[in-house]
C-alpha cells in the first residue's frame, strides 16, 4: 500500500504564495508521474500540474506562469510552488502518484485564498 502525506496548505491573501509538498511511502516500485489536482466547491476535480519521471511537466492553462511543480526522486516527494495566488485558486488540492501498479490519491489539503 502506498501512503501519501500532503502538507503546506492554508490560508493566504491574494497575491501571496504557498508551497505544497507530498511525500510518498510504502509499497513504492517505480514511480512514473506525480502530480496535483484540485477541486473547488461545486466544481469538478481538475489537473493542476503533472511531472513525469523524466521531469517533463504540464500545467493547467489557468496556473501557467504562476505555479511550478518539481520532484525529488530520492525522497519520493513532489512539490507545488504556488505564486501570485488568486481567489479562484481556492480549492482542495490532491496529490497523485502513478506507478505501474496503479494510481494513489492523497487525502487532500485545503488552500484558501482571501481578498
TAPE-V179360 format. One line per field, one symbol per residue. burial: + if it has 24 or more other C-alpha atoms within 12 Angstrom, else -. A space follows every 10 residues. Layout:
# TAPE-V179360
burial->???
This chain:
# TAPE-V179360
burial->-+-+++++++ ++---+++++ ++++---+-- ++++++++++ -----+++++ +++---+++- --+--+++++ +-+--+++++ ++++++--++ ++++++++-- --++++-+++ +++--
